[in-house]
Amino acid sequence: MREPLSYRWITSQLLVEEAKRKGLQVEILCDNKNFFKIKNASKEFFFKSNDFWGNSSLWKKIADDKELCDIFLRENGFSVPKSYYLNSKDRKKFDVSQTNLEFPLVVKPVDWAHGNGVTANIVSDQRLQQAMDLAFSFADTIIIQKFIEGDEHRILVIGDEVVLWYRRTPASVYGDGKHTIKQLITIENKNPLRGKWYKSPLSYILVNKDMEKFLSLKGLSLSSIPNKWERIQLISVSNVGQGGTMEWITDIINDEIKNECITIAKKVWLFVVWLDIITMDISKPLKDTWWTIIEINAWPTFQGSIEFTWINPAKILLEKLFW
């Protein structure tokens, strides 16, 4: 495991370490806020983590606001899920049957990240009310969205190149016929790749009331003992910050889909960006498959990149900036 440095976050560590390896000058300006400078004889870049002038501040604001991002994608003809935006003051009047949405659904706050306040695959009105309670605890406006069946993918675009492509999986454990789900979580959290939030390649799996509710929908509890090799999904969202995992599949992506991702990144003037999509088969050309965009992440982390793929996005970013 990489030793933690004073500037804490993996993305900042990778950039600083790689810059020093390449003989670039590095100056840490504010370590606890990931603010630093990298330069050579002719160029100088200020970074806050991996954010720098190459990412448009306007489009960062749009990407961070899920409603604005949804409007932009629709306006440009990209496929996005059916969505309904609800303010807390209008909740009492809300009736899902009066919208164009049908179960299953996804509910999330309009301007939060890292999977906070998100509930996916909602199949009943009771669960919908619980999901709305959770989302409204994070924001005054929430999104109620059609849940799309398929594999969830995260794509890292740097400049004019798709650098990484992950298939994301929600936090899960595998039964051994002996231990309870709670004990299995404790065992998995001893995985040396797991740590606090985004300071390690993977994050700890946290036991909370949302997990207990999710398990109860499957007739399970934390004290249930799964069968040997039985996979138990623990939460509805696949965010790595909430214990999810990732599988590197960059080598099998069809070039047409890669080019479409690069087109989106250029349209939003983001030099470094994660795109989240749901699709069924990313090896086929666009005309032979379907996909839908669920999110644009204007401040992507490089968490787990080297440990899971041997690809260092920091190296690629610095090479594009300085050479």
N, C-alpha and C positions, 0 to 999 in steps of 0.2 A: 504493500500500500504506500501511496505517496505521503510523505510527511507533511502535515499542515503547515503552511507558511503564515506570516503575519497578515497577509491580505486575504486569507481565509478561503475564498470560493474557488472551486476547481477551474472554472473558465479563466479567471484572473491568473491563477497559478500557471496554467498551460501557456498563456500568452507571455507572461514574464519569463518563464523558464525557456521557452522556445526563442524568445528575443535574445536572451543572453547567449544561448547556444549559437545563434547566427551572428554574434558579434555586435548586435545592436545595443545602444545605450538605453538603460531603463532607470526611471526615477519614480519611486513610489511617493505620491503626493498626499494621499489620505488613505492609509491602509484599511481602516475599518469600513470605508465606503467604496472600496475597490476603484479608486481614482489614481491613475498612473499615466506616465508619459513614456513613449517609445520613439527613438529617433536614430538617424544616422547623419552623415555629413550633409545630406541634401533634403531630407524629409523629416517631419515631426508629426506624431499623432497623439492626441490625448484620448484616453480610454476610460470609460466607467464600465468595468467588466469587459464585455466585447462590444459595447456600444461606442460609436465614434461618429465623426461628421458624415460618413458614408451612408448612415441611416437617417432618412428624413424625419425631422421632429414632428411634422404634420402627420406623416403616415404612421409614426409610432402611436400618436394619439388615436388615430382612426383604428389601427389594429387592436389597440387596447380596449376600445369600446366595441363590444360584440355587435351592437345594433348598427353602428356606422360601418363596420367591416362587412356585415351582411348586406347592407344597402349597396356598398361599392361592388361587391362580388356579383350581385344580381344585375346591377347596371351594366356590368361588363360581360354579361352572358355566361358567367361561370355557374356550375351546378352547386346549389346550396340547399339544405333541408328547409321544409316549410317551417315558419317561425311565427310566434305571437309574442309581443312585448307587453308586459303588464306592470303597471305602477302600483305600489302598495296601497295608495288611496282608492284604487279601483278594484281592489281584490274582492270585496264583498259582492260586487256586481258580476264577477267573472263566472262564466259557465262554459266549460270546455266544449260542450255540445253545440254551442253557438259560434264556434270558430271553425276553421277549415282543417283542424287537427283531429287525428284519431290515435288511440293507443296502439302501440307503445310510444312513450314520450320521453324527452329529456328536459330537465329543468336546471337552469344555471343563472347565477347573477350576471348582470350585463357587463360589469367592468372589473371582474376578479380573475385571477390566474391560478395555476398550480392545482387545479381540480377542486379548489375551495368552493363549497356550497353547491356542488354539482351532484345530481342524481340521474342515473341513466336507466333505460329499459323499464319505465313506469307503466304498469299494466292495469291499474285500478284507480278510481277516484280517491279512495282513502290514501293510497300511497302518493298520489299527486298532491294532496293537501299537505302531507308531511314534507314532501320535497319542496313545496312552495314556502313552508315555514322555514326550512333550512336556508333556502336561497335568499329570502327576505332578511334573514339575520346578517347577511353580508352586504346587501344593496337594496335601495329603494325601488329599483327596476329590475325585473327578471325576464328571462327568455324561456318560453315554453316551446319546445321544438319536436318535430317528428323524429323518433328514434330510427336510425338507419341500420339495418342488419349488414354485417360485413366486417372485414378486418380493419382495425384502426392503424394508420400509418403516420409517422412523423418524418418529414423530409427537411434536411438542412441544405439551403442554397447559399452559397457564397459567391458573389459576383455573377458570373455567367456559367456556374458549375453546380450540379447536384453533387454534394460532397458525401452525404450520408443519407441512408433511408432505413428507418427502423419499422418493424411491426411491433406494436405496443400491446402488452397484456396486463390486465388488472392484477393487483396483489392476490396471490394464491398460495396455497400450501398443498402438499401431497400426503395423503394418509399412509400410515404404516400398520393400521389395525391395532395399535397399542395406545397411541397418545391422543389426547383431546385436541380440538382445533386450537385452543388457546396455547397448549403446550407446543404444538407444531409451529405456531407463530414465534414463540420464544426461541425454539431451535433455529428457525430460519433467520431470526434477527442476529444470531451469532455468526452468520455469514460475513467474512471479513470485508466483502464488498459493500456491506450495508453500514450506514452511519446516519448522523443527524441531517435531515433535509437534504440540501444540495451540496453538502460538504464531502460527500462520498459518491462513488459511481452509482450506487443504489441507496435508497432511503429505508429507514426502519419501517416496518409494518406496525401501525399504531392501532391498538384496540380502543374502540370508542362506541358510543351509542348507535351511530350510523351503521357501523359494521354489524352490530347485534341485530338491528332492524333488517339489514340486508340478508343476513343468515336466516332470520326467522321467516322470511318470505319463501325460503327453500325448505322450511321445516327443520332447520338446524339451529344449534346454539353453540356457544364457545365451549361447552362441555361435551359436545358430540364427538364420537370417535369414528373418523372416516375409515373406509376399507383400505387395504393396502393398494397403493398406487392411484387411489381415487383423488382427482384434482378438485379442490374446493376453492372456488372464487370467493374472495372475502368482501370486496366492495364493487360498486358498479362502474367506477371510473378507472381509466388505465394510467393515470398520471404517475410518473416515476417518483415524484415528490411524495406520493402517498403509498409507496411500496410496490409500485408496478415494475415490470421488467420489460426488456426490449430484445428483439432479435434482429440482427443485421441482415438485410436482404438486398443491399444496394446493387449487387452484381446481376440480379435477375430483372431489374426494372426495364420496361420497354422505353426506347429512346423518345418516342412521341410523348409519353407521360412525363419524362424528365424535362423535355423542352417546354411543355405546358407549365410546369412548376417554375421554370426560369422566367417564362413570360409573366406569370403572376408577380414574382419578386420584382421584376423591372417596372411593372405598372405601379407598384406601391413604393418605388424608390427606396427599397431596403436592400442594402448590400449584403447584410447577414440576416437571414430569416428562417424560422421554422414554419413549415406548412403542415397542418393536420388534415388528413383526408381519410375517408372511409371508402373502400373499394373491395371488389371480390378477387380480381386477378390482375396484378400489376405487370405481368409478363406479356400481356397482349396489347396491341395498338388500341388507340382511343375508340375507334369505330367498333371494336369487338368486345369492349368491356364498359363498365360504368363506374363513375366515381363522384363523390360529392365532397366539397370543402367544408370543414366544420370550424376551422380557426386559422388565423394568421398570428404568429408569435414574433413580435418585433424585437424581443430581447432574449434570444435563445441561449441556453447554456450548452456547454460542451461536455456535460456530465456523462461519464461512462464511455466516451468515444474510444479512447485508447484501450481500455480494459476489455471492451466487447468487440472492437473492430480492428485495432491496431492502426486506425487512421487518426491523425492529430489535426483537427480543424484549425487549431491555432497556427500551425505550420503553414497550412494552405492560405489562411487569411493574411499572415505577414508576408508571404511570398507575393501575393497579389498586390499588396500595398507598397512594398519596398523594391520589388524587382520587376 
